[in-house]
Amino acid sequence: MGKRDELIEKYADDLKNKCGMTPDMDLLTKVTIGCGPSIYNADSATVAASQPGELETVKNNFLIKKLGLSDSPKLDEAIQSVIETYGQSERNKYRAVVYYMLTKHFGKESVYN
């Protein structure tokens, strides 16, 4: 099993055990691939939910640029909702898991087809 496959398994485990979701493995794989090499770097693989700048990056680079959503308070609300689902106290919020949940939240799975 390759490094990416191991990470996808870890992300699926987080979705099941920390977020209470049954992951769509096909979509999770596509979202993970979409994250590119950032998943292999300890710093960029996670989302620093306590840093406003990091949340802006998620909003601008993922929600607006990747998913094609318009900037609105709904985007910030969705990010906060996903962070709460993941668990505020959870130290490692994996970028691929956050992006997966945001993709599901907005029903934008078609972006990855």
C-alpha positions in Angstrom: 0.0 0.0 0.0 1.4 3.4 -1.0 1.8 6.4 1.2 -1.3 8.1 -0.3 -3.4 5.0 0.3 -2.3 5.0 3.9 -3.3 8.6 4.3 -6.7 8.0 2.7 -7.3 5.2 5.2 -6.3 7.6 8.0 -8.7 10.2 6.6 -11.5 7.7 6.3 -10.9 6.6 9.9 -11.2 10.3 11.1 -14.5 10.7 9.1 -15.9 7.6 10.7 -14.6 7.9 14.3 -14.3 11.7 14.8 -16.9 13.1 12.5 -19.5 10.3 12.7 -19.7 9.9 8.9 -19.5 7.0 6.5 -17.0 8.3 3.9 -17.6 8.0 0.1 -14.2 6.4 -0.6 -14.2 7.4 -4.2 -14.9 11.0 -3.4 -12.4 11.0 -0.5 -9.7 9.6 -2.9 -10.4 12.3 -5.4 -10.4 15.1 -2.8 -7.1 13.7 -1.4 -5.5 13.7 -4.9 -6.8 17.2 -5.4 -4.9 18.4 -2.3 -1.7 17.5 -4.2 1.7 17.2 -2.4 0.4 19.2 0.6 -0.8 16.0 2.2 2.8 14.8 2.6 3.9 17.9 4.5 3.1 17.8 8.3 2.3 21.6 8.3 0.2 21.8 5.1 -1.5 18.5 5.6 -3.6 20.0 8.5 -5.8 23.0 8.8 -4.9 25.3 11.7 -8.5 26.1 12.7 -7.5 28.6 15.3 -5.8 30.8 12.8 -8.1 33.2 10.9 -5.6 33.5 8.0 -5.7 29.7 7.5 -9.5 29.7 7.4 -9.4 32.5 4.8 -7.1 30.4 2.7 -9.5 27.5 2.9 -12.3 29.8 1.9 -10.5 31.6 -1.0 -8.4 28.7 -2.4 -10.8 25.8 -1.9 -14.4 27.0 -1.6 -14.2 30.0 -4.1 -11.5 28.9 -6.5 -11.9 25.1 -6.5 -15.6 24.6 -5.8 -16.6 27.8 -7.6 -18.7 29.2 -4.8 -19.4 32.9 -4.4 -18.1 34.6 -1.3 -20.7 35.0 1.4 -21.2 34.5 5.1 -22.5 31.0 4.3 -18.9 30.0 3.5 -17.6 31.0 6.9 -20.5 29.3 8.6 -19.8 26.1 6.7 -16.1 26.2 7.6 -17.1 26.7 11.3 -19.7 23.9 11.1 -17.1 21.5 9.7 -14.5 22.5 12.4 -17.1 21.8 15.1 -18.0 18.5 13.5 -14.4 17.5 13.4 -14.0 18.7 17.0 -12.6 22.0 18.2 -10.2 20.1 20.5 -9.0 17.8 17.8 -5.4 18.9 17.2 -4.9 17.4 13.7 -7.7 18.5 11.4 -6.5 17.0 8.1 -7.0 19.2 5.1 -8.4 16.4 3.0 -11.0 15.6 5.6 -12.0 19.3 6.0 -12.2 19.7 2.2 -14.2 16.4 1.8 -16.8 17.6 4.4 -17.0 21.0 2.7 -17.5 19.4 -0.7 -20.3 17.3 0.8 -21.8 20.2 2.7 -22.2 22.2 -0.5 -23.2 19.2 -2.7 -20.3 19.9 -5.0 -19.2 16.3 -5.6 -19.6 17.0 -9.3 -16.4 19.1 -9.2 -14.4 15.9 -8.8 -16.1 13.9 -11.6 
